[in-house]
């Protein structure tokens, strides 16, 4: 899986979990300590996230960070 596909799949996982929780992007951003526009760009697969951002998003989503990245690879 190339970087673009990796980012798209990560963003899809974030979006699915956010929807499952009934959160808006703004609510997730607040819970994660991020800006809503950053969350939006993550969900669109436009970001190459730092570990800190992955951890913040996982915290905001109430999920183990490993669940968001399990099985993803960058070739």
PQR file of N, CA, C, O and H, with PARSE charges and radii, in Angstrom:
ATOM      1  N   UNK A   1       0.861  -1.180   0.000 -0.4000 1.5000
ATOM      2  CA  UNK A   1       0.000   0.000   0.000 -0.0000 2.0000
ATOM      3  C   UNK A   1       0.899   1.231   0.000  0.5500 1.7000
ATOM      4  O   UNK A   1       1.728   1.379   0.897 -0.5500 1.4000
ATOM      5  N   UNK A   2       0.757   2.106  -0.969 -0.4000 1.5000
ATOM      6  CA  UNK A   2       1.551   3.319  -1.057 -0.0000 2.0000
ATOM      7  C   UNK A   2       1.093   4.365  -0.053  0.5500 1.7000
ATOM      8  O   UNK A   2       0.069   4.194   0.608 -0.5500 1.4000
ATOM      9  H   UNK A   2       0.083   1.986  -1.698  0.4000 1.0000
ATOM     10  N   UNK A   3       1.849   5.441   0.057 -0.4000 1.5000
ATOM     11  CA  UNK A   3       1.533   6.469   1.043 -0.0000 2.0000
ATOM     12  C   UNK A   3       0.140   7.053   0.839  0.5500 1.7000
ATOM     13  O   UNK A   3      -0.591   7.265   1.806 -0.5500 1.4000
ATOM     14  H   UNK A   3       2.681   5.580  -0.480  0.4000 1.0000
ATOM     15  N   UNK A   4      -0.226   7.310  -0.389 -0.4000 1.5000
ATOM     16  CA  UNK A   4      -1.539   7.898  -0.630 -0.0000 2.0000
ATOM     17  C   UNK A   4      -2.641   6.956  -0.144  0.5500 1.7000
ATOM     18  O   UNK A   4      -3.590   7.391   0.509 -0.5500 1.4000
ATOM     19  H   UNK A   4       0.368   7.138  -1.176  0.4000 1.0000
ATOM     20  N   UNK A   5      -2.516   5.676  -0.459 -0.4000 1.5000
ATOM     21  CA  UNK A   5      -3.517   4.708  -0.026 -0.0000 2.0000
ATOM     22  C   UNK A   5      -3.522   4.561   1.495  0.5500 1.7000
ATOM     23  O   UNK A   5      -4.578   4.413   2.109 -0.5500 1.4000
ATOM     24  H   UNK A   5      -1.746   5.322  -0.989  0.4000 1.0000
ATOM     25  N   UNK A   6      -2.336   4.602   2.092 -0.4000 1.5000
ATOM     26  CA  UNK A   6      -2.208   4.530   3.544 -0.0000 2.0000
ATOM     27  C   UNK A   6      -2.960   5.687   4.198  0.5500 1.7000
ATOM     28  O   UNK A   6      -3.731   5.485   5.136 -0.5500 1.4000
ATOM     29  H   UNK A   6      -1.477   4.723   1.593  0.4000 1.0000
ATOM     30  N   UNK A   7      -2.737   6.864   3.710 -0.4000 1.5000
ATOM     31  CA  UNK A   7      -3.381   8.044   4.284 -0.0000 2.0000
ATOM     32  C   UNK A   7      -4.885   8.002   4.081  0.5500 1.7000
ATOM     33  O   UNK A   7      -5.644   8.375   4.975 -0.5500 1.4000
ATOM     34  H   UNK A   7      -2.111   7.028   2.948  0.4000 1.0000
ATOM     35  N   UNK A   8      -5.321   7.552   2.913 -0.4000 1.5000
ATOM     36  CA  UNK A   8      -6.761   7.442   2.649 -0.0000 2.0000
ATOM     37  C   UNK A   8      -7.420   6.438   3.580  0.5500 1.7000
ATOM     38  O   UNK A   8      -8.500   6.698   4.109 -0.5500 1.4000
ATOM     39  H   UNK A   8      -4.704   7.249   2.187  0.4000 1.0000
ATOM     40  N   UNK A   9      -6.784   5.304   3.783 -0.4000 1.5000
ATOM     41  CA  UNK A   9      -7.355   4.272   4.649 -0.0000 2.0000
ATOM     42  C   UNK A   9      -7.362   4.720   6.110  0.5500 1.7000
ATOM     43  O   UNK A   9      -8.326   4.467   6.833 -0.5500 1.4000
ATOM     44  H   UNK A   9      -5.906   5.093   3.353  0.4000 1.0000
ATOM     45  N   UNK A  10      -6.298   5.379   6.540 -0.4000 1.5000
ATOM     46  CA  UNK A  10      -6.276   5.898   7.912 -0.0000 2.0000
ATOM     47  C   UNK A  10      -7.409   6.901   8.094  0.5500 1.7000
ATOM     48  O   UNK A  10      -8.139   6.846   9.084 -0.5500 1.4000
ATOM     49  H   UNK A  10      -5.516   5.585   5.953  0.4000 1.0000
ATOM     50  N   UNK A  11      -7.553   7.805   7.154 -0.4000 1.5000
ATOM     51  CA  UNK A  11      -8.632   8.797   7.223 -0.0000 2.0000
ATOM     52  C   UNK A  11     -10.005   8.159   7.232  0.5500 1.7000
ATOM     53  O   UNK A  11     -10.906   8.622   7.931 -0.5500 1.4000
ATOM     54  H   UNK A  11      -6.961   7.850   6.350  0.4000 1.0000
ATOM     55  N   UNK A  12     -10.170   7.091   6.452 -0.4000 1.5000
ATOM     56  CA  UNK A  12     -11.450   6.379   6.419 -0.0000 2.0000
ATOM     57  C   UNK A  12     -11.754   5.782   7.786  0.5500 1.7000
ATOM     58  O   UNK A  12     -12.895   5.829   8.246 -0.5500 1.4000
ATOM     59  H   UNK A  12      -9.438   6.714   5.883  0.4000 1.0000
ATOM     60  N   UNK A  13     -10.746   5.224   8.433 -0.4000 1.5000
ATOM     61  CA  UNK A  13     -10.930   4.639   9.760 -0.0000 2.0000
ATOM     62  C   UNK A  13     -11.304   5.695  10.792  0.5500 1.7000
ATOM     63  O   UNK A  13     -12.169   5.463  11.637 -0.5500 1.4000
ATOM     64  H   UNK A  13      -9.819   5.186   8.059  0.4000 1.0000
ATOM     65  N   UNK A  14     -10.658   6.845  10.725 -0.4000 1.5000
ATOM     66  CA  UNK A  14     -10.982   7.944  11.640 -0.0000 2.0000
ATOM     67  C   UNK A  14     -12.425   8.377  11.411  0.5500 1.7000
ATOM     68  O   UNK A  14     -13.187   8.530  12.366 -0.5500 1.4000
ATOM     69  H   UNK A  14      -9.955   7.033  10.039  0.4000 1.0000
ATOM     70  N   UNK A  15     -12.804   8.576  10.153 -0.4000 1.5000
ATOM     71  CA  UNK A  15     -14.161   9.029   9.821 -0.0000 2.0000
ATOM     72  C   UNK A  15     -15.216   8.018  10.282  0.5500 1.7000
ATOM     73  O   UNK A  15     -16.239   8.409  10.844 -0.5500 1.4000
ATOM     74  H   UNK A  15     -12.185   8.452   9.377  0.4000 1.0000
ATOM     75  N   UNK A  16     -14.978   6.726  10.051 -0.4000 1.5000
ATOM     76  CA  UNK A  16     -15.936   5.702  10.467 -0.0000 2.0000
ATOM     77  C   UNK A  16     -16.135   5.702  11.976  0.5500 1.7000
ATOM     78  O   UNK A  16     -17.265   5.633  12.460 -0.5500 1.4000
ATOM     79  H   UNK A  16     -14.147   6.408   9.594  0.4000 1.0000
ATOM     80  N   UNK A  17     -15.036   5.779  12.714 -0.4000 1.5000
ATOM     81  CA  UNK A  17     -15.139   5.803  14.177 -0.0000 2.0000
ATOM     82  C   UNK A  17     -15.837   7.076  14.650  0.5500 1.7000
ATOM     83  O   UNK A  17     -16.655   7.035  15.570 -0.5500 1.4000
ATOM     84  H   UNK A  17     -14.118   5.836  12.320  0.4000 1.0000
ATOM     85  N   UNK A  18     -15.516   8.198  14.024 -0.4000 1.5000
ATOM     86  CA  UNK A  18     -16.152   9.466  14.393 -0.0000 2.0000
ATOM     87  C   UNK A  18     -17.662   9.382  14.161  0.5500 1.7000
ATOM     88  O   UNK A  18     -18.447   9.800  15.012 -0.5500 1.4000
ATOM     89  H   UNK A  18     -14.852   8.231  13.277  0.4000 1.0000
ATOM     90  N   UNK A  19     -18.062   8.846  13.023 -0.4000 1.5000
ATOM     91  CA  UNK A  19     -19.490   8.699  12.727 -0.0000 2.0000
ATOM     92  C   UNK A  19     -20.161   7.755  13.715  0.5500 1.7000
ATOM     93  O   UNK A  19     -21.282   8.004  14.158 -0.5500 1.4000
ATOM     94  H   UNK A  19     -17.425   8.506  12.331  0.4000 1.0000
ATOM     95  N   UNK A  20     -19.471   6.669  14.059 -0.4000 1.5000
ATOM     96  CA  UNK A  20     -20.017   5.708  15.017 -0.0000 2.0000
ATOM     97  C   UNK A  20     -20.298   6.372  16.357  0.5500 1.7000
ATOM     98  O   UNK A  20     -21.268   6.037  17.037 -0.5500 1.4000
ATOM     99  H   UNK A  20     -18.560   6.467  13.699  0.4000 1.0000
ATOM    100  N   UNK A  21     -19.438   7.317  16.730 -0.4000 1.5000
ATOM    101  CA  UNK A  21     -19.604   8.047  17.988 -0.0000 2.0000
ATOM    102  C   UNK A  21     -20.617   9.179  17.877  0.5500 1.7000
ATOM    103  O   UNK A  21     -21.040   9.737  18.889 -0.5500 1.4000
ATOM    104  H   UNK A  21     -18.650   7.589  16.178  0.4000 1.0000
ATOM    105  N   UNK A  22     -21.006   9.519  16.652 -0.4000 1.5000
ATOM    106  CA  UNK A  22     -21.924  10.631  16.452 -0.0000 2.0000
ATOM    107  C   UNK A  22     -21.258  11.987  16.602  0.5500 1.7000
ATOM    108  O   UNK A  22     -21.925  12.982  16.888 -0.5500 1.4000
ATOM    109  H   UNK A  22     -20.662   9.066  15.829  0.4000 1.0000
ATOM    110  N   UNK A  23     -19.942  12.032  16.409 -0.4000 1.5000
ATOM    111  CA  UNK A  23     -19.180  13.271  16.547 -0.0000 2.0000
ATOM    112  C   UNK A  23     -19.125  14.020  15.225  0.5500 1.7000
ATOM    113  O   UNK A  23     -19.036  13.412  14.158 -0.5500 1.4000
ATOM    114  H   UNK A  23     -19.400  11.225  16.177  0.4000 1.0000
ATOM    115  N   UNK A  24     -19.178  15.319  15.301 -0.4000 1.5000
ATOM    116  CA  UNK A  24     -18.835  16.165  14.160 -0.0000 2.0000
ATOM    117  C   UNK A  24     -17.312  16.257  14.106  0.5500 1.7000
ATOM    118  O   UNK A  24     -16.627  15.855  15.047 -0.5500 1.4000
ATOM    119  H   UNK A  24     -19.250  15.814  16.168  0.4000 1.0000
ATOM    120  N   UNK A  25     -16.793  16.780  13.016 -0.4000 1.5000
ATOM    121  CA  UNK A  25     -15.344  17.003  12.954 -0.0000 2.0000
ATOM    122  C   UNK A  25     -14.919  17.992  14.022  0.5500 1.7000
ATOM    123  O   UNK A  25     -13.837  17.863  14.595 -0.5500 1.4000
ATOM    124  H   UNK A  25     -17.350  17.106  12.252  0.4000 1.0000
ATOM    125  N   UNK A  26     -15.756  18.969  14.293 -0.4000 1.5000
ATOM    126  CA  UNK A  26     -15.439  19.967  15.313 -0.0000 2.0000
ATOM    127  C   UNK A  26     -15.358  19.323  16.697  0.5500 1.7000
ATOM    128  O   UNK A  26     -14.470  19.647  17.486 -0.5500 1.4000
ATOM    129  H   UNK A  26     -16.635  19.074  13.827  0.4000 1.0000
ATOM    130  N   UNK A  27     -16.290  18.410  16.989 -0.4000 1.5000
ATOM    131  CA  UNK A  27     -16.299  17.734  18.291 -0.0000 2.0000
ATOM    132  C   UNK A  27     -15.069  16.852  18.454  0.5500 1.7000
ATOM    133  O   UNK A  27     -14.450  16.839  19.518 -0.5500 1.4000
ATOM    134  H   UNK A  27     -17.011  18.147  16.348  0.4000 1.0000
ATOM    135  N   UNK A  28     -14.711  16.113  17.406 -0.4000 1.5000
ATOM    136  CA  UNK A  28     -13.506  15.291  17.473 -0.0000 2.0000
ATOM    137  C   UNK A  28     -12.277  16.164  17.654  0.5500 1.7000
ATOM    138  O   UNK A  28     -11.407  15.851  18.466 -0.5500 1.4000
ATOM    139  H   UNK A  28     -15.213  16.123  16.542  0.4000 1.0000
ATOM    140  N   UNK A  29     -12.200  17.249  16.906 -0.4000 1.5000
ATOM    141  CA  UNK A  29     -11.054  18.145  17.016 -0.0000 2.0000
ATOM    142  C   UNK A  29     -10.902  18.662  18.440  0.5500 1.7000
ATOM    143  O   UNK A  29      -9.792  18.722  18.971 -0.5500 1.4000
ATOM    144  H   UNK A  29     -12.907  17.503  16.246  0.4000 1.0000
ATOM    145  N   UNK A  30     -12.011  19.032  19.052 -0.4000 1.5000
ATOM    146  CA  UNK A  30     -11.983  19.518  20.429 -0.0000 2.0000
ATOM    147  C   UNK A  30     -11.500  18.421  21.376  0.5500 1.7000
ATOM    148  O   UNK A  30     -10.672  18.679  22.250 -0.5500 1.4000
ATOM    149  H   UNK A  30     -12.912  18.983  18.621  0.4000 1.0000
ATOM    150  N   UNK A  31     -12.003  17.216  21.211 -0.4000 1.5000
ATOM    151  CA  UNK A  31     -11.625  16.091  22.080 -0.0000 2.0000
ATOM    152  C   UNK A  31     -10.167  15.698  21.896  0.5500 1.7000
ATOM    153  O   UNK A  31      -9.524  15.216  22.829 -0.5500 1.4000
ATOM    154  H   UNK A  31     -12.675  17.006  20.500  0.4000 1.0000
ATOM    155  N   UNK A  32      -9.647  15.907  20.685 -0.4000 1.5000
ATOM    156  CA  UNK A  32      -8.276  15.508  20.369 -0.0000 2.0000
ATOM    157  C   UNK A  32      -7.266  16.640  20.542  0.5500 1.7000
ATOM    158  O   UNK A  32      -6.060  16.406  20.465 -0.5500 1.4000
ATOM    159  H   UNK A  32     -10.170  16.299  19.927  0.4000 1.0000
ATOM    160  N   UNK A  33      -7.739  17.852  20.773 -0.4000 1.5000
ATOM    161  CA  UNK A  33      -6.831  18.988  20.894 -0.0000 2.0000
ATOM    162  C   UNK A  33      -6.239  19.409  19.567  0.5500 1.7000
ATOM    163  O   UNK A  33      -5.094  19.857  19.499 -0.5500 1.4000
ATOM    164  H   UNK A  33      -8.719  18.042  20.836  0.4000 1.0000
ATOM    165  N   UNK A  34      -7.032  19.263  18.503 -0.4000 1.5000
ATOM    166  CA  UNK A  34      -6.600  19.623  17.152 -0.0000 2.0000
ATOM    167  C   UNK A  34      -7.592  20.609  16.546  0.5500 1.7000
ATOM    168  O   UNK A  34      -8.666  20.831  17.104 -0.5500 1.4000
ATOM    169  H   UNK A  34      -7.962  18.899  18.558  0.4000 1.0000
ATOM    170  N   UNK A  35      -7.244  21.194  15.425 -0.4000 1.5000
ATOM    171  CA  UNK A  35      -8.154  22.100  14.729 -0.0000 2.0000
ATOM    172  C   UNK A  35      -9.053  21.283  13.816  0.5500 1.7000
ATOM    173  O   UNK A  35      -8.621  20.274  13.259 -0.5500 1.4000
ATOM    174  H   UNK A  35      -6.371  21.014  14.972  0.4000 1.0000
ATOM    175  N   UNK A  36     -10.296  21.710  13.660 -0.4000 1.5000
ATOM    176  CA  UNK A  36     -11.244  20.949  12.838 -0.0000 2.0000
ATOM    177  C   UNK A  36     -10.778  20.815  11.391  0.5500 1.7000
ATOM    178  O   UNK A  36     -11.057  19.803  10.748 -0.5500 1.4000
ATOM    179  H   UNK A  36     -10.647  22.530  14.112  0.4000 1.0000
ATOM    180  N   UNK A  37     -10.080  21.809  10.872 -0.4000 1.5000
ATOM    181  CA  UNK A  37      -9.614  21.715   9.491 -0.0000 2.0000
ATOM    182  C   UNK A  37      -8.522  20.651   9.354  0.5500 1.7000
ATOM    183  O   UNK A  37      -8.373  20.048   8.291 -0.5500 1.4000
ATOM    184  H   UNK A  37      -9.853  22.631  11.394  0.4000 1.0000
ATOM    185  N   UNK A  38      -7.768  20.421  10.416 -0.4000 1.5000
ATOM    186  CA  UNK A  38      -6.765  19.362  10.417 -0.0000 2.0000
ATOM    187  C   UNK A  38      -7.456  18.001  10.370  0.5500 1.7000
ATOM    188  O   UNK A  38      -7.061  17.125   9.600 -0.5500 1.4000
ATOM    189  H   UNK A  38      -7.890  20.911  11.280  0.4000 1.0000
ATOM    190  N   UNK A  39      -8.486  17.828  11.195 -0.4000 1.5000
ATOM    191  CA  UNK A  39      -9.252  16.581  11.193 -0.0000 2.0000
ATOM    192  C   UNK A  39      -9.841  16.333   9.810  0.5500 1.7000
ATOM    193  O   UNK A  39      -9.808  15.208   9.311 -0.5500 1.4000
ATOM    194  H   UNK A  39      -8.807  18.539  11.820  0.4000 1.0000
ATOM    195  N   UNK A  40     -10.367  17.357   9.204 -0.4000 1.5000
ATOM    196  CA  UNK A  40     -10.940  17.243   7.859 -0.0000 2.0000
ATOM    197  C   UNK A  40      -9.906  16.776   6.851  0.5500 1.7000
ATOM    198  O   UNK A  40     -10.190  15.901   6.033 -0.5500 1.4000
ATOM    199  H   UNK A  40     -10.394  18.271   9.609  0.4000 1.0000
ATOM    200  N   UNK A  41      -8.711  17.347   6.899 -0.4000 1.5000
ATOM    201  CA  UNK A  41      -7.665  16.962   5.944 -0.0000 2.0000
ATOM    202  C   UNK A  41      -7.153  15.549   6.216  0.5500 1.7000
ATOM    203  O   UNK A  41      -6.758  14.852   5.282 -0.5500 1.4000
ATOM    204  H   UNK A  41      -8.480  18.058   7.563  0.4000 1.0000
ATOM    205  N   UNK A  42      -7.151  15.113   7.481 -0.4000 1.5000
ATOM    206  CA  UNK A  42      -6.786  13.734   7.811 -0.0000 2.0000
ATOM    207  C   UNK A  42      -7.795  12.785   7.181  0.5500 1.7000
ATOM    208  O   UNK A  42      -7.419  11.796   6.551 -0.5500 1.4000
ATOM    209  H   UNK A  42      -7.471  15.680   8.240  0.4000 1.0000
ATOM    210  N   UNK A  43      -9.062  13.086   7.351 -0.4000 1.5000
ATOM    211  CA  UNK A  43     -10.106  12.212   6.823 -0.0000 2.0000
ATOM    212  C   UNK A  43     -10.091  12.136   5.296  0.5500 1.7000
ATOM    213  O   UNK A  43     -10.527  11.140   4.719 -0.5500 1.4000
ATOM    214  H   UNK A  43      -9.368  13.889   7.862  0.4000 1.0000
ATOM    215  N   UNK A  44      -9.601  13.165   4.655 -0.4000 1.5000
ATOM    216  CA  UNK A  44      -9.495  13.163   3.188 -0.0000 2.0000
ATOM    217  C   UNK A  44      -8.195  12.525   2.704  0.5500 1.7000
ATOM    218  O   UNK A  44      -7.963  12.422   1.499 -0.5500 1.4000
ATOM    219  H   UNK A  44      -9.247  13.974   5.124  0.4000 1.0000
ATOM    220  N   UNK A  45      -7.348  12.098   3.640 -0.4000 1.5000
ATOM    221  CA  UNK A  45      -6.099  11.445   3.267 -0.0000 2.0000
ATOM    222  C   UNK A  45      -5.030  12.409   2.791  0.5500 1.7000
ATOM    223  O   UNK A  45      -4.130  12.021   2.045 -0.5500 1.4000
ATOM    224  H   UNK A  45      -7.536  12.182   4.618  0.4000 1.0000
ATOM    225  N   UNK A  46      -5.119  13.646   3.208 -0.4000 1.5000
ATOM    226  CA  UNK A  46      -4.190  14.675   2.750 -0.0000 2.0000
ATOM    227  C   UNK A  46      -3.013  14.912   3.710  0.5500 1.7000
ATOM    228  O   UNK A  46      -2.140  15.733   3.429 -0.5500 1.4000
ATOM    229  H   UNK A  46      -5.850  13.961   3.814  0.4000 1.0000
ATOM    230  N   UNK A  47      -2.990  14.209   4.818 -0.4000 1.5000
ATOM    231  CA  UNK A  47      -1.952  14.440   5.834 -0.0000 2.0000
ATOM    232  C   UNK A  47      -1.055  13.225   6.010  0.5500 1.7000
ATOM    233  O   UNK A  47      -1.506  12.082   5.933 -0.5500 1.4000
ATOM    234  H   UNK A  47      -3.700  13.542   5.046  0.4000 1.0000
ATOM    235  N   UNK A  48       0.210  13.491   6.245 -0.4000 1.5000
ATOM    236  CA  UNK A  48       1.153  12.482   6.690 -0.0000 2.0000
ATOM    237  C   UNK A  48       1.357  12.783   8.172  0.5500 1.7000
ATOM    238  O   UNK A  48       2.178  13.626   8.533 -0.5500 1.4000
ATOM    239  H   UNK A  48       0.576  14.420   6.307  0.4000 1.0000
ATOM    240  N   UNK A  49       0.619  12.101   9.012 -0.4000 1.5000
ATOM    241  CA  UNK A  49       0.536  12.438  10.420 -0.0000 2.0000
ATOM    242  C   UNK A  49       1.789  12.085  11.200  0.5500 1.7000
ATOM    243  O   UNK A  49       2.513  11.150  10.859 -0.5500 1.4000
ATOM    244  H   UNK A  49      -0.048  11.416   8.718  0.4000 1.0000
ATOM    245  N   UNK A  50       2.030  12.853  12.256 -0.4000 1.5000
ATOM    246  CA  UNK A  50       3.060  12.507  13.228 -0.0000 2.0000
ATOM    247  C   UNK A  50       2.467  11.509  14.218  0.5500 1.7000
ATOM    248  O   UNK A  50       1.249  11.360  14.310 -0.5500 1.4000
ATOM    249  H   UNK A  50       1.442  13.613  12.533  0.4000 1.0000
ATOM    250  N   UNK A  51       3.324  10.843  14.940 -0.4000 1.5000
ATOM    251  CA  UNK A  51       2.855   9.926  15.974 -0.0000 2.0000
ATOM    252  C   UNK A  51       2.004  10.669  16.996  0.5500 1.7000
ATOM    253  O   UNK A  51       1.002  10.136  17.471 -0.5500 1.4000
ATOM    254  H   UNK A  51       4.314  10.964  14.865  0.4000 1.0000
ATOM    255  N   UNK A  52       2.388  11.878  17.334 -0.4000 1.5000
ATOM    256  CA  UNK A  52       1.618  12.667  18.301 -0.0000 2.0000
ATOM    257  C   UNK A  52       0.188  12.889  17.807  0.5500 1.7000
ATOM    258  O   UNK A  52      -0.756  12.805  18.592 -0.5500 1.4000
ATOM    259  H   UNK A  52       3.202  12.311  16.948  0.4000 1.0000
ATOM    260  N   UNK A  53       0.023  13.168  16.533 -0.4000 1.5000
ATOM    261  CA  UNK A  53      -1.322  13.388  15.986 -0.0000 2.0000
ATOM    262  C   UNK A  53      -2.138  12.106  15.982  0.5500 1.7000
ATOM    263  O   UNK A  53      -3.337  12.132  16.261 -0.5500 1.4000
ATOM    264  H   UNK A  53       0.790  13.236  15.895  0.4000 1.0000
ATOM    265  N   UNK A  54      -1.500  10.986  15.668 -0.4000 1.5000
ATOM    266  CA  UNK A  54      -2.198   9.695  15.720 -0.0000 2.0000
ATOM    267  C   UNK A  54      -2.691   9.443  17.139  0.5500 1.7000
ATOM    268  O   UNK A  54      -3.833   9.029  17.341 -0.5500 1.4000
ATOM    269  H   UNK A  54      -0.526  10.965  15.442  0.4000 1.0000
ATOM    270  N   UNK A  55      -1.833   9.692  18.115 -0.4000 1.5000
ATOM    271  CA  UNK A  55      -2.204   9.475  19.515 -0.0000 2.0000
ATOM    272  C   UNK A  55      -3.326  10.411  19.955  0.5500 1.7000
ATOM    273  O   UNK A  55      -4.232   9.995  20.677 -0.5500 1.4000
ATOM    274  H   UNK A  55      -0.905  10.029  17.951  0.4000 1.0000
ATOM    275  N   UNK A  56      -3.272  11.658  19.530 -0.4000 1.5000
ATOM    276  CA  UNK A  56      -4.330  12.617  19.868 -0.0000 2.0000
ATOM    277  C   UNK A  56      -5.665  12.204  19.264  0.5500 1.7000
ATOM    278  O   UNK A  56      -6.695  12.251  19.937 -0.5500 1.4000
ATOM    279  H   UNK A  56      -2.536  11.996  18.944  0.4000 1.0000
ATOM    280  N   UNK A  57      -5.651  11.798  17.995 -0.4000 1.5000
ATOM    281  CA  UNK A  57      -6.889  11.365  17.349 -0.0000 2.0000
ATOM    282  C   UNK A  57      -7.451  10.118  18.032  0.5500 1.7000
ATOM    283  O   UNK A  57      -8.654  10.028  18.278 -0.5500 1.4000
ATOM    284  H   UNK A  57      -4.815  11.760  17.449  0.4000 1.0000
ATOM    285  N   UNK A  58      -6.584   9.168  18.334 -0.4000 1.5000
ATOM    286  CA  UNK A  58      -7.034   7.952  19.003 -0.0000 2.0000
ATOM    287  C   UNK A  58      -7.662   8.291  20.353  0.5500 1.7000
ATOM    288  O   UNK A  58      -8.708   7.749  20.710 -0.5500 1.4000
ATOM    289  H   UNK A  58      -5.607   9.241  18.134  0.4000 1.0000
ATOM    290  N   UNK A  59      -7.025   9.182  21.095 -0.4000 1.5000
ATOM    291  CA  UNK A  59      -7.575   9.608  22.385 -0.0000 2.0000
ATOM    292  C   UNK A  59      -8.949  10.249  22.198  0.5500 1.7000
ATOM    293  O   UNK A  59      -9.892   9.928  22.921 -0.5500 1.4000
ATOM    294  H   UNK A  59      -6.175   9.622  20.806  0.4000 1.0000
ATOM    295  N   UNK A  60      -9.054  11.141  21.241 -0.4000 1.5000
ATOM    296  CA  UNK A  60     -10.326  11.817  20.980 -0.0000 2.0000
ATOM    297  C   UNK A  60     -11.422  10.862  20.544  0.5500 1.7000
ATOM    298  O   UNK A  60     -12.603  11.101  20.799 -0.5500 1.4000
ATOM    299  H   UNK A  60      -8.288  11.401  20.654  0.4000 1.0000
ATOM    300  N   UNK A  61     -11.028   9.782  19.886 -0.4000 1.5000
ATOM    301  CA  UNK A  61     -11.990   8.776  19.422 -0.0000 2.0000
ATOM    302  C   UNK A  61     -12.229   7.678  20.453  0.5500 1.7000
ATOM    303  O   UNK A  61     -13.102   6.829  20.270 -0.5500 1.4000
ATOM    304  H   UNK A  61     -10.069   9.589  19.679  0.4000 1.0000
ATOM    305  N   UNK A  62     -11.453   7.694  21.540 -0.4000 1.5000
ATOM    306  CA  UNK A  62     -11.599   6.685  22.575 -0.0000 2.0000
ATOM    307  C   UNK A  62     -11.235   5.291  22.106  0.5500 1.7000
ATOM    308  O   UNK A  62     -11.885   4.311  22.469 -0.5500 1.4000
ATOM    309  H   UNK A  62     -10.744   8.383  21.689  0.4000 1.0000
ATOM    310  N   UNK A  63     -10.186   5.211  21.294 -0.4000 1.5000
ATOM    311  CA  UNK A  63      -9.776   3.934  20.721 -0.0000 2.0000
ATOM    312  C   UNK A  63      -8.266   3.773  20.879  0.5500 1.7000
ATOM    313  O   UNK A  63      -7.530   4.758  20.923 -0.5500 1.4000
ATOM    314  H   UNK A  63      -9.658   6.007  20.999  0.4000 1.0000
ATOM    315  N   UNK A  64      -7.815   2.534  20.963 -0.4000 1.5000
ATOM    316  CA  UNK A  64      -6.380   2.266  21.010 -0.0000 2.0000
ATOM    317  C   UNK A  64      -5.772   2.697  19.677  0.5500 1.7000
ATOM    318  O   UNK A  64      -6.329   2.366  18.631 -0.5500 1.4000
ATOM    319  H   UNK A  64      -8.413   1.733  20.928  0.4000 1.0000
ATOM    320  N   UNK A  65      -4.660   3.419  19.675 -0.4000 1.5000
ATOM    321  CA  UNK A  65      -4.064   3.884  18.424 -0.0000 2.0000
ATOM    322  C   UNK A  65      -3.733   2.736  17.466  0.5500 1.7000
ATOM    323  O   UNK A  65      -3.770   2.910  16.248 -0.5500 1.4000
ATOM    324  H   UNK A  65      -4.208   3.688  20.525  0.4000 1.0000
ATOM    325  N   UNK A  66      -3.414   1.575  18.016 -0.4000 1.5000
ATOM    326  CA  UNK A  66      -3.092   0.427  17.170 -0.0000 2.0000
ATOM    327  C   UNK A  66      -4.252   0.026  16.281  0.5500 1.7000
ATOM    328  O   UNK A  66      -4.049  -0.480  15.177 -0.5500 1.4000
ATOM    329  H   UNK A  66      -3.385   1.434  19.006  0.4000 1.0000
ATOM    330  N   UNK A  67      -5.465   0.251  16.756 -0.4000 1.5000
ATOM    331  CA  UNK A  67      -6.651  -0.084  15.962 -0.0000 2.0000
ATOM    332  C   UNK A  67      -6.739   0.773  14.703  0.5500 1.7000
ATOM    333  O   UNK A  67      -7.229   0.317  13.670 -0.5500 1.4000
ATOM    334  H   UNK A  67      -5.630   0.663  17.652  0.4000 1.0000
ATOM    335  N   UNK A  68      -6.267   2.004  14.789 -0.4000 1.5000
ATOM    336  CA  UNK A  68      -6.320   2.906  13.631 -0.0000 2.0000
ATOM    337  C   UNK A  68      -5.271   2.582  12.578  0.5500 1.7000
ATOM    338  O   UNK A  68      -5.444   2.895  11.400 -0.5500 1.4000
ATOM    339  H   UNK A  68      -5.869   2.375  15.628  0.4000 1.0000
ATOM    340  N   UNK A  69      -4.177   1.948  13.012 -0.4000 1.5000
ATOM    341  CA  UNK A  69      -3.079   1.696  12.067 -0.0000 2.0000
ATOM    342  C   UNK A  69      -2.855   0.219  11.769  0.5500 1.7000
ATOM    343  O   UNK A  69      -1.998  -0.112  10.950 -0.5500 1.4000
ATOM    344  H   UNK A  69      -4.037   1.693  13.969  0.4000 1.0000
ATOM    345  N   UNK A  70      -3.602  -0.676  12.410 -0.4000 1.5000
ATOM    346  CA  UNK A  70      -3.398  -2.114  12.228 -0.0000 2.0000
ATOM    347  C   UNK A  70      -3.490  -2.505  10.753  0.5500 1.7000
ATOM    348  O   UNK A  70      -4.454  -2.180  10.061 -0.5500 1.4000
ATOM    349  H   UNK A  70      -4.298  -0.407  13.075  0.4000 1.0000
ATOM    350  N   UNK A  71      -2.458  -3.209  10.298 -0.4000 1.5000
ATOM    351  CA  UNK A  71      -2.466  -3.728   8.937 -0.0000 2.0000
ATOM    352  C   UNK A  71      -2.059  -2.751   7.860  0.5500 1.7000
ATOM    353  O   UNK A  71      -1.945  -3.141   6.698 -0.5500 1.4000
ATOM    354  H   UNK A  71      -1.674  -3.473  10.860  0.4000 1.0000
ATOM    355  N   UNK A  72      -1.836  -1.500   8.202 -0.4000 1.5000
ATOM    356  CA  UNK A  72      -1.427  -0.507   7.210 -0.0000 2.0000
ATOM    357  C   UNK A  72       0.079  -0.576   7.003  0.5500 1.7000
ATOM    358  O   UNK A  72       0.839  -0.734   7.959 -0.5500 1.4000
ATOM    359  H   UNK A  72      -1.928  -1.184   9.147  0.4000 1.0000
ATOM    360  N   UNK A  73       0.501  -0.457   5.762 -0.4000 1.5000
ATOM    361  CA  UNK A  73       1.924  -0.442   5.453 -0.0000 2.0000
ATOM    362  C   UNK A  73       2.192   0.648   4.433  0.5500 1.7000
ATOM    363  O   UNK A  73       1.304   1.050   3.682 -0.5500 1.4000
ATOM    364  H   UNK A  73      -0.116  -0.329   4.986  0.4000 1.0000
ATOM    365  N   UNK A  74       3.421   1.115   4.419 -0.4000 1.5000
ATOM    366  CA  UNK A  74       3.870   2.074   3.420 -0.0000 2.0000
ATOM    367  C   UNK A  74       5.011   1.406   2.661  0.5500 1.7000
ATOM    368  O   UNK A  74       6.024   1.036   3.254 -0.5500 1.4000
ATOM    369  H   UNK A  74       4.142   0.789   5.030  0.4000 1.0000
ATOM    370  N   UNK A  75       4.847   1.255   1.368 -0.4000 1.5000
ATOM    371  CA  UNK A  75       5.885   0.624   0.538 -0.0000 2.0000
ATOM    372  C   UNK A  75       6.841   1.638  -0.003  0.5500 1.7000
ATOM    373  O   UNK A  75       7.776   1.284  -0.720 -0.5500 1.4000
ATOM    374  H   UNK A  75       4.024   1.555   0.886  0.4000 1.0000
TER
END
